Amino acid sequence: MSKFSTERVREFYAETYDTVVPDWPGEIDFYRELAAEANSNGRAILEVACGTGRVAIHLAHDGFEVVGLDLSSAMLDVAREKSIGMSNMRWVQTDMRSFELGETFGLVIIPGHSFQNILTAADQVACLESIRRHLSPGGILVVHLDHLSVSWLGDLRREQGGVFKTAQPFTHPKTGRQIRTSQAWLYEPAAQTAISQTRWEEINDDGKVSNCWESGPLRFHCVFRFEMEHLLTLTGFEIEEIYGDFSREELTDESTEMVWVAKNNFADESVAA
């Protein structure tokens, strides 16, 4: 799994994550509908790779019992600060490839393309098996992935690969200063891996750079449709739906997202509630 180069960069990324990564259109309502069904059966919700709690806290605000799981202490520090006083929201620092929480859930979600941080087939299987052990019989798993453009990946093998391009600037939530951003991508076809490097520059009042951070390289596995179908089937899930967005539209060539909905129909390996 990819890691940031220094603690300083990890903290900066965690502090600014909610500013840079907005909710996808219809995303929170999509999860709310599934959470309501799990809640009606008396089951809590687990968000895997929850980061700063971008989705989990929305669900907890709605009154659902929610657990957020992430490996990053910096991200979880932000999540805990955002959820002070919420007795129905819990945070666990652990690896999504192998975890034991001692309870089961009616709904498990992996939002925001986070599953693509897992780089090998063995680790992907381990993650999905850990999740299935924590799902109640009939429980639902949702995995949100990029529906990648093959032409974009091809461009990264040619003139666009490794070229830094200006990205959307933003305001630092703590300092109030503008952050100028640039990003470069590479693609390794043999490993199905996209590699990102990001530079952030903080601009002070006289227009000069007062601080800077650099992320990379960060590696993300490019998961394609039938690869994911095989992974879910291999690990004992029954695929219910695959959508091209959170409005439940069909996956098409033009879709930018893949939203997988799968059910746990096997109870023999579940963690005792």
Buried (B, 14 or more C-beta within 10 A) or exposed (E): BBEBEEEEBBBBBBBBBBEBBEBBEBBBEBBBEBBBEBBEEEBBBBBBBBBBBBBBBBBBEBEBBBBBBBBBEBBBBBBBEBBEEBEBBBBEBBBBBEBEBEBBBBBBBBBBBBBBBBBEEEBBBBBBBBBBBBBBEBBBBBBBBBBBEEEEBEBBEEEBBEEEEEBEEBEBEEEEEBBBBBBBBBBBEEEBBBBBBBBBBBBEEEEEEEBEBBBBBBBBBBBBBEBBBEBBEEBBBEBEEBBBBBEEEEBEEEBEBBBBBBBBEBEEEBBEE
